[in-house]
């Protein structure tokens, strides 16, 4: 019974860690979006409005978090010669 409890705890801790690591990216993206928004927010919103995006519904930190979350699913593969 003790082994089952350790196994269950290990599985829960593993999934909690993976979930927390997935949240670090959007948090950093939100921070970066906020910092970029301090300097270039109006410019970025003007470009998005030029493409037809309604920018009154979100702020720069939300845009940064969303782009970071979406970008976390793209994996960079570096080709190695000979393989």
C-alpha beads as a LAMMPS data file, in Angstrom:
LAMMPS data file: protein, C-alpha beads

83 atoms
82 bonds

1 atom types
1 bond types

-500.0 500.0 xlo xhi
-500.0 500.0 ylo yhi
-500.0 500.0 zlo zhi

Masses

1 110.0

Atoms # bond

1 1 1 0.000 0.000 0.000
2 1 1 2.866 2.337 0.779
3 1 1 4.355 1.770 -2.677
4 1 1 1.046 2.653 -4.311
5 1 1 0.917 5.887 -2.317
6 1 1 4.467 6.765 -3.408
7 1 1 3.649 5.966 -7.036
8 1 1 0.487 8.075 -6.935
9 1 1 2.344 10.948 -5.295
10 1 1 5.082 10.730 -7.917
11 1 1 2.570 10.825 -10.767
12 1 1 0.707 13.786 -9.271
13 1 1 3.943 15.709 -8.627
14 1 1 5.163 14.987 -12.171
15 1 1 1.967 16.266 -13.776
16 1 1 1.854 19.295 -11.467
17 1 1 5.448 20.142 -12.398
18 1 1 4.742 19.801 -16.116
19 1 1 1.665 21.996 -15.746
20 1 1 3.624 24.632 -13.811
21 1 1 6.384 24.637 -16.419
22 1 1 3.778 25.237 -19.140
23 1 1 2.573 28.299 -17.226
24 1 1 6.019 29.878 -17.003
25 1 1 6.025 30.634 -20.746
26 1 1 2.775 32.630 -20.783
27 1 1 3.795 34.446 -17.604
28 1 1 7.056 35.519 -19.222
29 1 1 5.147 36.405 -22.401
30 1 1 2.747 38.542 -20.390
31 1 1 5.666 40.340 -18.766
32 1 1 7.361 40.875 -22.131
33 1 1 4.085 42.072 -23.685
34 1 1 3.599 44.560 -20.876
35 1 1 7.153 45.905 -21.231
36 1 1 6.891 46.148 -25.020
37 1 1 3.473 47.770 -24.631
38 1 1 4.996 50.548 -22.560
39 1 1 7.024 51.668 -25.572
40 1 1 5.325 50.326 -28.717
41 1 1 1.753 49.546 -27.658
42 1 1 0.062 52.118 -29.884
43 1 1 2.163 51.116 -32.879
44 1 1 1.401 47.413 -32.493
45 1 1 -2.299 48.061 -31.978
46 1 1 -2.364 50.301 -35.069
47 1 1 -0.819 47.535 -37.177
48 1 1 -3.275 44.965 -35.808
49 1 1 -6.174 47.323 -36.510
50 1 1 -4.853 47.669 -40.059
51 1 1 -5.276 43.899 -40.391
52 1 1 -8.837 44.162 -39.070
53 1 1 -8.278 43.007 -35.479
54 1 1 -10.498 44.622 -32.852
55 1 1 -7.844 45.670 -30.323
56 1 1 -10.244 47.239 -27.821
57 1 1 -10.883 43.810 -26.306
58 1 1 -7.370 43.063 -25.018
59 1 1 -4.209 44.683 -23.723
60 1 1 -0.558 44.137 -24.580
61 1 1 0.142 41.778 -21.682
62 1 1 -2.749 39.563 -22.815
63 1 1 -1.415 39.546 -26.369
64 1 1 2.044 38.596 -25.100
65 1 1 0.672 35.779 -22.949
66 1 1 -1.439 34.394 -25.803
67 1 1 1.401 34.502 -28.317
68 1 1 3.748 32.871 -25.831
69 1 1 1.242 30.105 -25.077
70 1 1 0.675 29.394 -28.763
71 1 1 4.385 29.588 -29.511
72 1 1 5.202 27.048 -26.806
73 1 1 3.688 24.319 -28.969
74 1 1 6.179 24.893 -31.783
75 1 1 9.376 22.907 -31.363
76 1 1 12.636 23.899 -32.994
77 1 1 14.476 20.975 -34.524
78 1 1 18.094 21.397 -35.478
79 1 1 19.114 19.111 -38.326
80 1 1 22.314 17.195 -37.726
81 1 1 24.468 16.238 -40.659
82 1 1 24.766 12.496 -41.157
83 1 1 21.421 11.572 -39.567

Bonds

1 1 1 2
2 1 2 3
3 1 3 4
4 1 4 5
5 1 5 6
6 1 6 7
7 1 7 8
8 1 8 9
9 1 9 10
10 1 10 11
11 1 11 12
12 1 12 13
13 1 13 14
14 1 14 15
15 1 15 16
16 1 16 17
17 1 17 18
18 1 18 19
19 1 19 20
20 1 20 21
21 1 21 22
22 1 22 23
23 1 23 24
24 1 24 25
25 1 25 26
26 1 26 27
27 1 27 28
28 1 28 29
29 1 29 30
30 1 30 31
31 1 31 32
32 1 32 33
33 1 33 34
34 1 34 35
35 1 35 36
36 1 36 37
37 1 37 38
38 1 38 39
39 1 39 40
40 1 40 41
41 1 41 42
42 1 42 43
43 1 43 44
44 1 44 45
45 1 45 46
46 1 46 47
47 1 47 48
48 1 48 49
49 1 49 50
50 1 50 51
51 1 51 52
52 1 52 53
53 1 53 54
54 1 54 55
55 1 55 56
56 1 56 57
57 1 57 58
58 1 58 59
59 1 59 60
60 1 60 61
61 1 61 62
62 1 62 63
63 1 63 64
64 1 64 65
65 1 65 66
66 1 66 67
67 1 67 68
68 1 68 69
69 1 69 70
70 1 70 71
71 1 71 72
72 1 72 73
73 1 73 74
74 1 74 75
75 1 75 76
76 1 76 77
77 1 77 78
78 1 78 79
79 1 79 80
80 1 80 81
81 1 81 82
82 1 82 83
